[in-house]
């Protein structure tokens, strides 16, 4: 199953694409959608169009996205929520299921510690996916979301006692 992970941001939105093959994951692609300093509605359109382009290029069957992190700055949290919404709408318009994960869940899944810092996430993503170079921070976060989604799916399959998973369908 091809999984798209998204780390939303109002200025930089990271994306990571992996292929889940049984219990292992292979790297396909990652990068960042940089939206610049324009007005918020224009930045949201760029995020929507960028995620749509990634979906059309890599044809994922499922999407994982990081939940809004509530900080002290309410304005920043609102902009992040709107960027997240633009990415979710892009996925839903392509009829893709979207799962949401907290930053703590993502870090716990990839690093083993919910309070891990960005450099630890980058290191573990590089190690798990056997990458030659360390991915940029936002792309690494998006790959971590994709890995978290894959691990969660695998755990749910085991808990449900499903015999096999083919082409994203549980049997």
C-alpha positions as CSV (number, residue, x, y, z in Angstrom):
1,X,0.0,0.0,0.0
2,X,1.3,3.4,-0.9
3,X,0.9,5.9,2.0
4,X,1.2,9.7,1.8
5,X,2.2,11.4,5.1
6,X,1.7,15.2,5.5
7,X,3.2,17.6,7.9
8,X,1.1,20.7,7.4
9,X,2.4,24.2,7.8
10,X,1.2,27.6,6.7
11,X,4.6,28.4,5.1
12,X,6.1,24.9,4.5
13,X,4.1,21.7,4.2
14,X,6.1,18.6,4.2
15,X,5.1,15.4,2.3
16,X,6.5,11.9,2.4
17,X,5.5,8.9,0.3
18,X,6.2,5.3,1.3
19,X,5.3,1.9,0.1
20,X,4.1,-0.5,2.9
21,X,5.0,-4.0,1.9
22,X,4.0,-6.5,4.6
23,X,5.8,-5.3,7.8
24,X,8.4,-3.2,6.1
25,X,8.3,0.2,4.4
26,X,10.2,1.5,1.4
27,X,10.9,5.1,0.6
28,X,9.3,6.5,-2.6
29,X,9.6,10.3,-2.3
30,X,9.5,13.3,0.0
31,X,9.7,17.0,-0.2
32,X,8.2,20.3,0.8
33,X,5.6,22.6,-0.6
34,X,6.9,26.1,0.0
35,X,4.2,28.8,-0.1
36,X,6.1,32.0,0.6
37,X,4.8,35.2,2.1
38,X,1.6,35.8,0.1
39,X,-1.9,36.3,1.5
40,X,-3.3,33.3,3.4
41,X,-6.0,32.4,0.9
42,X,-3.3,32.2,-1.9
43,X,-1.0,30.1,0.4
44,X,-3.9,27.7,1.1
45,X,-4.5,27.3,-2.7
46,X,-0.8,26.5,-3.2
47,X,-1.0,23.9,-0.4
48,X,-4.1,22.3,-1.9
49,X,-2.7,22.3,-5.4
50,X,0.6,21.0,-4.2
51,X,-0.9,18.1,-2.3
52,X,-3.2,17.3,-5.3
53,X,-0.1,17.2,-7.6
54,X,1.7,14.8,-5.2
55,X,-1.4,12.5,-5.0
56,X,-1.8,12.5,-8.8
57,X,2.0,11.7,-9.2
58,X,2.3,8.9,-6.6
59,X,-1.2,7.5,-6.4
60,X,-1.3,6.8,-2.7
61,X,-4.2,4.6,-1.3
62,X,-4.2,6.2,2.1
63,X,-3.1,9.5,3.8
64,X,-1.8,10.3,7.3
65,X,-1.7,13.8,8.6
66,X,-0.4,15.4,11.7
67,X,-3.0,17.0,14.0
68,X,-2.9,20.7,15.0
69,X,-0.4,21.4,17.7
70,X,-1.9,24.0,20.1
71,X,0.8,26.5,20.9
72,X,0.6,29.8,22.9
73,X,0.0,31.8,19.7
74,X,-3.7,31.3,18.8
75,X,-3.2,33.0,15.4
76,X,-0.4,30.6,14.4
77,X,-2.6,27.6,15.5
78,X,-5.5,28.9,13.4
79,X,-3.3,29.3,10.3
80,X,-1.9,25.8,10.8
81,X,-5.4,24.5,11.1
82,X,-6.4,26.1,7.8
83,X,-3.3,24.7,6.1
84,X,-4.2,21.3,7.4
85,X,-7.7,21.7,6.1
86,X,-6.4,22.6,2.6
87,X,-4.3,19.4,2.6
88,X,-7.2,17.3,3.9
89,X,-9.6,18.6,1.3
90,X,-7.0,17.8,-1.4
91,X,-6.9,14.2,-0.3
92,X,-10.7,13.9,0.2
93,X,-11.3,15.3,-3.3
94,X,-9.3,12.4,-4.6
95,X,-11.5,9.9,-2.5
96,X,-8.6,9.0,-0.2
97,X,-9.1,8.0,3.5
98,X,-7.4,10.4,5.9
99,X,-6.1,9.4,9.3
100,X,-4.9,11.9,11.9
101,X,-2.1,11.5,14.4
102,X,-0.8,13.8,17.2
103,X,2.9,14.8,17.1
104,X,3.4,12.7,20.2
105,X,1.9,9.6,18.5
106,X,4.2,10.1,15.5
107,X,7.3,10.5,17.6
108,X,6.4,7.5,19.8
109,X,5.9,5.4,16.7
110,X,9.1,6.3,15.0
111,X,11.6,7.2,17.8
112,X,10.0,5.3,20.7
113,X,9.7,8.5,22.7
114,X,6.9,11.0,22.4
115,X,9.1,13.9,23.5
116,X,11.7,13.3,20.8
117,X,13.2,16.3,19.0
118,X,13.3,17.0,15.3
119,X,16.9,15.7,14.9
120,X,16.0,12.4,16.5
121,X,13.0,12.0,14.2
122,X,15.2,12.8,11.2
123,X,17.8,10.2,12.3
124,X,15.2,7.5,12.8
125,X,13.4,8.2,9.5
126,X,16.8,8.0,7.7
127,X,17.6,4.7,9.5
128,X,14.2,3.0,9.1
129,X,13.9,3.9,5.4
130,X,17.6,3.2,4.8
131,X,18.2,6.6,3.2
132,X,21.6,7.8,2.2
133,X,21.0,11.4,3.1
134,X,19.1,13.0,6.0
135,X,15.8,14.4,4.8
136,X,14.9,18.1,5.4
137,X,13.1,18.5,8.7
138,X,9.5,19.0,7.3
139,X,9.9,16.2,4.8
140,X,11.3,13.9,7.6
141,X,8.3,14.8,9.8
142,X,5.9,13.9,6.9
143,X,7.7,10.6,6.4
144,X,7.4,9.9,10.1
145,X,3.6,10.5,9.8
146,X,3.5,8.0,6.9
147,X,5.5,5.5,9.0
148,X,3.2,6.0,12.0
149,X,0.2,5.4,9.8
150,X,1.8,2.2,8.4
151,X,2.6,1.0,12.0
152,X,-0.9,1.8,13.2
153,X,-2.5,-0.1,10.2
154,X,-0.3,-3.1,10.9
155,X,-1.2,-3.1,14.6
156,X,-4.9,-2.8,13.8
157,X,-4.6,-5.7,11.3
158,X,-2.9,-7.9,14.0
159,X,-5.5,-6.9,16.6
160,X,-8.4,-7.8,14.3
161,X,-6.8,-11.1,13.5
162,X,-7.1,-10.5,9.8
163,X,-5.6,-13.2,7.6
164,X,-4.1,-11.0,4.9
165,X,-4.1,-7.5,3.5
166,X,-4.1,-7.1,-0.3
167,X,-4.2,-3.8,-2.2
168,X,-5.2,-2.0,1.0
169,X,-8.2,-4.3,1.7
170,X,-8.4,-6.5,4.8
171,X,-9.5,-10.0,4.2
